[in-house]
Amino acid sequence: EIHLVESGGGLVQAGGSLRLSCAASGFTFDDYLIGWFRQAPGKEREGVSCISNSDGSTYYADSVKARFTISLDKVKKTAYLEMNSLKPEDTAVYFCAADDHVPSIANEEICNDVRNWGQGTQVTVSS
């Protein structure tokens, strides 16, 4: 039902910036969570950031705090992830995920319960 399309990935040098976009559609309920996960080769999927459309609350993994910023255009139903000061260890496939069947509260536990996924976009950071 929920459809997510990511864009904005690419190759950048360490210290550079990228902005990822996630266009969402098909929500049934007014309140939802939308956010970003990433998975590098040989590593488990990692929650990166999440945002609630109802109260604007946000969650960030410790590894990206102070470098990444999540935002949400409620009209367009599009989430953005502004990634600054990129490091080689940020290299991964980044997946957008969203759900309107969880409480619209952006914390680690609830953000990790989202069930709808986009196709992913590759982010590569060279040293």
C-alpha positions as CSV (number, residue, x, y, z in Angstrom):
1,E,0.0,0.0,0.0
2,I,2.7,2.5,1.0
3,H,5.0,3.2,-1.9
4,L,8.4,4.8,-1.3
5,V,10.9,6.1,-3.9
6,E,14.4,7.1,-2.9
7,S,16.7,9.3,-4.9
8,G,19.8,11.4,-4.4
9,G,22.5,8.9,-3.8
10,G,25.9,9.1,-5.5
11,L,29.6,9.2,-5.0
12,V,31.2,11.9,-3.0
13,Q,34.6,12.5,-1.4
14,A,35.0,12.4,2.3
15,G,33.8,15.7,3.9
16,G,31.3,16.2,1.2
17,S,27.5,16.4,1.3
18,L,24.5,14.7,-0.2
19,R,20.8,15.1,0.2
20,L,18.6,12.0,-0.1
21,S,14.9,12.3,-0.9
22,C,12.1,9.8,-0.3
23,A,8.7,10.4,-1.9
24,A,5.9,8.6,-0.2
25,S,2.4,7.7,-1.2
26,G,-0.4,5.4,-0.1
27,F,-0.8,6.2,3.5
28,T,-4.0,5.1,5.1
29,F,-3.8,6.9,8.4
30,D,-3.0,10.6,9.0
31,D,-0.1,9.9,11.3
32,Y,3.0,8.1,10.2
33,L,6.7,7.6,10.7
34,I,9.2,7.9,7.8
35,G,12.9,7.5,8.0
36,W,16.1,6.1,6.7
37,F,18.1,2.9,7.2
38,R,21.4,1.8,5.6
39,Q,23.2,-1.4,5.0
40,A,26.8,-1.9,4.1
41,P,28.2,-5.1,2.7
42,G,28.8,-7.6,5.4
43,K,27.0,-5.6,8.0
44,E,23.5,-5.6,9.4
45,R,20.9,-3.0,8.6
46,E,21.2,0.1,10.7
47,G,18.6,2.6,11.5
48,V,19.9,6.1,10.6
49,S,17.1,8.6,11.3
50,C,13.4,8.8,11.6
51,I,10.8,11.6,11.8
52,S,7.2,11.8,12.9
53,N,4.7,13.8,10.8
54,S,2.4,14.3,13.8
55,D,4.7,16.0,16.3
56,G,8.0,16.5,14.3
57,S,10.0,14.4,16.7
58,T,13.2,13.0,15.3
59,Y,15.6,10.1,16.0
60,Y,19.2,9.9,15.0
61,A,21.7,7.1,15.4
62,D,24.7,8.1,17.4
63,S,26.9,7.5,14.4
64,V,25.2,10.3,12.4
65,K,24.2,12.8,15.1
66,A,25.4,16.4,14.3
67,R,26.2,15.4,10.7
68,F,22.8,14.3,9.3
69,T,19.5,16.1,9.4
70,I,16.1,14.6,8.6
71,S,13.2,16.8,7.5
72,L,9.8,16.3,6.1
73,D,7.6,18.1,3.6
74,K,4.2,17.2,4.8
75,V,2.4,18.4,1.7
76,K,4.6,16.5,-0.7
77,K,4.9,13.6,1.8
78,T,8.6,13.6,1.0
79,A,11.3,13.0,3.6
80,Y,14.9,14.3,3.1
81,L,18.1,13.3,4.7
82,E,20.8,16.0,4.5
83,M,24.1,14.3,5.0
84,N,27.1,16.5,5.8
85,S,30.7,15.8,6.7
86,L,30.4,12.4,5.0
87,K,32.9,9.7,6.0
88,P,33.9,6.5,4.2
89,E,32.1,4.5,6.8
90,D,28.8,6.1,5.7
91,T,29.1,4.1,2.5
92,A,26.0,1.9,2.2
93,V,22.7,1.4,0.4
94,Y,20.3,3.8,2.0
95,F,16.7,2.7,2.3
96,C,13.7,4.8,3.0
97,A,11.1,3.2,5.2
98,A,7.7,4.3,6.5
99,D,4.6,3.0,8.4
100,D,1.3,4.4,9.4
101,H,0.5,1.4,11.7
102,V,2.9,2.3,14.4
103,P,2.7,5.2,16.9
104,S,3.9,8.3,15.3
105,I,6.7,8.9,17.7
106,A,10.2,9.0,16.5
107,N,12.3,6.9,18.9
108,E,14.7,4.1,18.2
109,E,12.2,1.3,19.2
110,I,9.3,2.5,17.1
111,C,11.3,3.6,14.1
112,N,12.8,0.1,13.9
113,D,9.3,-1.3,13.6
114,V,8.4,0.3,10.3
115,R,7.4,-2.3,7.7
116,N,7.3,-0.6,4.3
117,W,10.5,-0.1,2.3
118,G,11.8,1.7,-0.8
119,Q,14.2,0.2,-3.3
120,G,17.3,1.8,-1.9
121,T,19.9,4.3,-3.2
122,Q,23.6,3.8,-3.1
123,V,25.8,6.3,-1.2
124,T,29.6,5.9,-1.7
125,V,32.1,8.1,0.1
126,S,35.7,8.0,-1.1
127,S,38.6,8.7,1.2
